[in-house]
Amino acid sequence: MELATMQILWYLVLCASVIFYTMLDGFDLGVGCLHLFAKADYDRRIFLNAIGPIWDGNEVWLVIIGGALFAGFPIAYAAIFSSFYTLLMIFLAGIIARAVAIEFRSKHESRAWRSAWDIVFFVGSLVITWGAGVVLGNLILGIPIDGNQGFHGNFWAFINLYSVIVGFLAVSLFMLHGLIFLLMKTEGELHDRLRNWIKPSMTFFIAMFVIATLDTAHTARHMLHRFLDHPWLIVVPVIMLLAIINIPLQAKKKNDGFAFLSSSLAIMLFFCLFGIGTYPYILRSSINPEQFSLTMFNSSSSATTLEVTLTIAAIGVPLVLAYGYFIYWVFRGKVKLDKSSY
Amino acid sequence: MDVVFLSRIQFALNITFHYLFPPMSIGLGLLLVIMEGMYMKTKNHFYKKLAQFWTKIFALFFAVGVATGFVQVFAFGNNWADYSKFVGDVFGTVLAAEGIFAFFLEAGFLGIMLFGWERVKPRVHYLSTILVTFGAHFSAIWIVIANSWMQTPTGYQIVGSGRGARAVVTNIWEVYFNPSSMDRLAHVLIGCWITGSFLLISIGAYYLLKRRSLDFAKVSLKVGLIIGSICLILQLISADVTARGVAKNQPVKLAAMEGVYKTKEYTPMTLLGFVDSKEKKVVGIKVPGLLSFLTFRDFKQPVQGLDQFDQKNWPNISMVFQSYHIMIYAWVAMAILAILAWIFVYRKKLEERRWLLWLLTFAIAFPYIANTAGWFTAELGRQPWLVYNVLRTSEGVSRSIVANQVIGSLIMFICIYIALFAMFIFLLNRKIKHGPEAEEREDVVYRTPFTGKENQ
């Protein structure tokens, strides 16, 4: 295989991992962002047990993103991780806190203990979601790196209005996604109450979506260039809009499964938009985009490594999807608390 | 303080804290496979309870292990960007393989293992336990391969020069099966199994002391003692093979481990001592010719001393020497305790020897000391190289970061780890004090934090 073909293939593997991550961990992070809105301990236990058996597997996609970037595009991996240092440290703190909160919360019968972990779980989920959005926003805008991947800036360079807005867009999207997941997993009185949450969370999402879109047209205009060159690409955002509109329609008809598929599709197309806008950049340089940016072609590992990793992915990914499917199938249906629950 | 030093401290802190947890997941996983296997075979509910109790303990270790493991994936790019660029071709491949072949297996089937008792057939549950344990072992395999490549790099060539230089894979099988990977893998895995065994021994002994859950305690103690003893013997063989590999592939490291400053015939082994790095000698109890014999099966043949190597390529001799010896002492302590335990088991008097039961209860510290000291020996012994004889540690650090950033994150990690460790011990202690009988969840009525309304 040609080197360029393998570079593109590995980039697609990377994109697929990002999409799987946001579709899957997206809903359990969303459940975390909704956690404190549930007032009763029973409700919170249902929330936790809805994601309990699967969240860990979902989060592994994040490791895969890191590993895939490291293996396929080590130069981009090194530049991104060292430049985004402080932001990623906060992100890591969120990951650690959230993971142990889920496990620790139900191990001790005390109200204060549980409330404390509820807050940690909520804040952790929020920080991870928002942080991921901020990283994405900065990847869209570009960061100040020179031709030797030297970074000219500090932490505050990342906290710009555009990225913060993308961060909140991510929060609103995951909240919606998580809510629909909960609708699928709950029944009875709690389920009916959750149904009333659709309207506010849909409103929050639409508001963020509109703001982010307008700001992209204003601040990150380069994201639109490819659409002007290839107008047929407009089908992607059109389908995305249809998917978004379909979410409340399906939820109203109580087709929660279809609503969930719609929000998953919307997330997937969000990333297609991101990919179309940023191609072939992995890390855009805001100093000189044409010369200093890291693309999938100038930051990849060697042909041998790409060949090995593509082989690993070709064997591994079908396995991963097969047991992922099996585990979701085992835990299908409404959540019921039993002895082994949180 | 410079970024290299701070980043080294941070990496050491992260990996040391992280490495408190995976060995237990690996070792306890294997023992869970054995215990649940006994349930599958006998259909005796007692074994199911046993397995369920230990599964909950397993979950606690696993959760913290995964949470802290995330830090490692980030750490290479965060603090060691130039290293990542240099070795991404080789190292990245192995890490990606770990992710795809190990983590999904572990994290995925853990759900069934923890929550699936009532949902799936016993056979499917047992299969999940086996798969999670496999996953934990795979994870160790890949990570030890990656680390071993840094110790004894093969199967690569360097392209480019200066800061643009990169190691590129020429033969992936040589990368996987580099000269030290299989020796070190065996050494690490046996260490993990010993860790799991000693947890069973420790908690079994504790219950015997407290005269409770006696059947449970006896079975745990017995399983732990049998597997633990076998592994302690295996570890001795593995240690011999590994050390001779180090002598061959990383002679400076071996010289540091034993503090051999001068090359001479009948090289002694120091049983106990300290390194006087100013005078360049080791003071202590020595057995002449022992190191020569262990290395070459010949008392006379000299082991290469530090004088054969440029001093700028020496690691910190004293630290490597002491960690290596601490690892050995921990093994000796475990071996003595195992022998004592067997003697009293044979005389059917173990339950009456309270002093021994107390010692066994606290014996869980020894595998931890051995694991940590072992990693220290391996990692400090590789210094000043990141990739042995290829890339120096000072060349691998990120140039985009400044000392303040690392200090900030270091403080953050210290706070998180102290809090995490305290709560982990609190919960583990509670689980053990509650014991296997208290498995039925007590239904407590809670007041909700916001409304004060009573809820179940």
Interface residues (C-beta under 8 A of the other chain):
Chain A: K39 A40 D41 Y42 N49 G52 P53 I54 D56 G57 E59 V60 L62 V63 I64 G66 G67 A68 F70 A71 G72 F73 P74 I75 Y77 A78 A79 I80 F81 S82 S83 Y85 T86 L88 M89 L92 A93 I95 I96 A97 A99 V100 I102 E103 F104 K107 H108 E109 R111 R114 S115 D118 N148 Q149 G150 F151 F155 S301 S302 T304 T305 V308 T309 I312 A313 G316 V317 L319 V320 Y323 G324 I327 V330 F331 D338 K339 S340 S341
Chain B: A59 L60 A63 V64 V66 A67 T68 F70 V71 V73 F74 F76 G77 N78 N79 A81 D82 S84 K85 V87 G88 D89 V90 F91 G92 T93 L95 A96 A97 E98 G99 I100 F101 F103 F104 L105 A107 G108 F109 L110 G111 I112 L114 F115 G116 W117 E118 R119 V120 V124 L131 V159 R163 R166 V168 V169 T170 I172 S398 R399 S400 I401 Q405 G408 S409 M412 I416 L420 M423 F426 L427 R430 K431 E439 E440 R441 E442 V444 Y446 R447 T448 P449 F450 T451 K453 N455 Q456
